[in-house]
Amino acid sequence: MLAKKKYIKAVNADGIFINKYETRLPQTIIHEIILKHFENSDKKPKCLFIGWDGCRADAMKYLVKSSNEKVSGYNETGLFSAVSEIKKRGGLYITYVDGEKDSKQETSTAQGWASALCGKWMKTTWRHGSEWCLDDDYPTVLKTLSCKGFKTSFCAEWSVHFENTYSREIAFAQKNNLPQYFCQLEGDVAIYHHFIERISGDDDFIFAIFENPDHNGHNTGFGDDNYRYISGICNLDRFSYCLLCEIKKRETFDEEDWLVLIASDHGGHGNRHGTHNIQDATAFLAVSKPV
């Protein structure tokens, strides 16, 4: 109970999030935000979705200055912070990733990213054989957009994404010759360069997942008091800021309408996640347009 109160106090600190823990948003809203952007844009719609696997919401106080010095310390919001830059344009929101009371979702990687991409909660009983595998009832935004002719891409390190979770969708895209690109790479630096390649390659929707927070969490502990965990998140914030700069470099930037999102799939506690406790089930969403 004390840990829960401490966590809520941290995420509710003035000046960090637009909303409060009590008004947190469902992670499934990401799917809706993306599709609305492509439907309603006056210019050529583009979207960059940056995943920070395993990043807890309370880590945002190291990236965005709270008006409470006891939370942020004597500090300033970073001039080269992607989360802070995106918050200025849109907002930074607290989200939940464990489903609804009547549709609970395990706070794990496969379910977390799938609920964001599909707009539906993934019940723990949802299985194909012995592994996670999306079926036709769970189309991702990549599939929806590529079927409309938009060029989409998905890059990650974890092999389960490609061998299990999205295997049917990958096969569908290949069979129907859709402009839907899937790529498995190892390490966040490689994924960073992949982001740059896809931005310059004129993809319309780009999604890729940085793994640093999740790796550090499992190896050294999830938590805002673990310097190795927080250092990894701060590094990703700078990586992501550089990606914002890459977008602005595009010769066609003035003719385009870019939506940028940064989000996590789950939090964590100790060296694990997957439960419905507050540290695992609370995440964040930075989005460049108000929700």
Salt bridges, closest charged atoms under 4 A:
ASP14 OD1 - LYS20 NZ 3.41
GLU32 OE2 - LYS36 NZ 2.93
ASP53 OD1 - HIS266 NE2 3.41
ASP58 OD2 - ARG56 NH2 2.66
GLU76 OE2 - LYS65 NZ 3.67
GLU85 OE1 - LYS88 NZ 3.63
GLU85 OE2 - ARG89 NE 3.85
ASP98 OD2 - LYS104 NZ 3.39
ASP98 OD2 - HIS276 ND1 3.68
ASP136 OD1 - LYS143 NZ 3.86
GLU157 OE2 - HIS215 NE2 3.53
ASP202 OD2 - LYS44 NZ 3.76
ASP202 OD1 - LYS46 NZ 2.72
ASP202 OD1 - ARG250 NH2 2.64
ASP203 OD1 - LYS151 NZ 3.49
ASP203 OD2 - ARG198 NE 2.76
ASP204 OD1 - LYS46 NZ 3.11
ASP214 OD2 - HIS218 NE2 3.41
ASP214 OD1 - HIS266 NE2 3.64
ASP214 OD1 - HIS273 NE2 3.45
ASP224 OD2 - LYS61 NZ 2.47
GLU246 OE2 - LYS249 NZ 3.16
GLU256 OE2 - ARG250 NH2 2.58
ASP257 OD2 - HIS37 ND1 3.93
ASP257 OD2 - LYS289 NZ 2.86
ASP265 OD2 - HIS266 NE2 3.25
ASP280 OD1 - HIS269 ND1 2.75
